[in-house]
């Protein structure tokens, strides 16, 4: 049985050509993903309520250190 190699490709093309690409992808069974920018992900977090409002700097430090301990993130030395 032959195996098919899957490659991930990043394309930059004019917006007007997206319809052509989508039609090609549909014909060949390809998938097209769109990655959100960091700003858009941040805005989505705010809309979803995934934010922490610190009372002061000490509160922010406690919150961040608790996250580091929870996820076992190594601290830089």
N, C-alpha and C positions, 0 to 999 in steps of 0.2 A: 504494500500500500504506500503510495507516494504521500509525503508530508508537504504542506504548504508553509513557506516562510512568511511571517507577517512582519511588515515594516511600518514604523511610525514615520509619517512625513509631515513637515510643517511648511505650509504654503502661504505666500503673501501675494494676494491678487486683488484687483479692483472689485468693489462691491457689486458692480453690474455683472460680473462674471460668476457670481455665486450660484445663480440659477442653473447655469450650464454645469457647474461642478456637482450640484445636488442631483441633477438628472443623471449624470455619469455614475455617481455613487450609487444611486438607486438601481440602475441597470446592472452594475457589476456586483452589487451586494456589499459595497464598502460602507463604512460608518464614518460620519463626520462629527467631530467634537469641537466645541467652542470653549476655550478657556477664559474664565472671567479674570479681569484685571484685579490687582490687589485692592484698588479703591472700591471696585464693585463688590468684592467679597466683604470688605469692611462695612459698606453701606447695608449689605444684606444682613450682616451680624447685628447692626444697630436696629434694623427693622424687626429682626427676630428676637431682640432683647438680650442678645448674647454680649452684654457689656458689663463692666464692673465700675462703679463710681466710688472711688476712694474718698474717705473723709479727709485724709491728710497724707503726707509722705510716709509716715510710719505705718499707716493702715495699708497703703499700697505695697510697701516692702513685705509686710506680713502675708498679704494675699499672694504675692508672687513667690515668696519662699515656700508657702504651703503648696502651691502648684508644682514647684520644682521637686519637693519631697514626694508628692502624690505620684508623679510620673517618673520618678527616679532619674531626673535629668542631672547629669554630672555638671558641677560648677567648674568654671575655668580656674586654673591655679596660677 
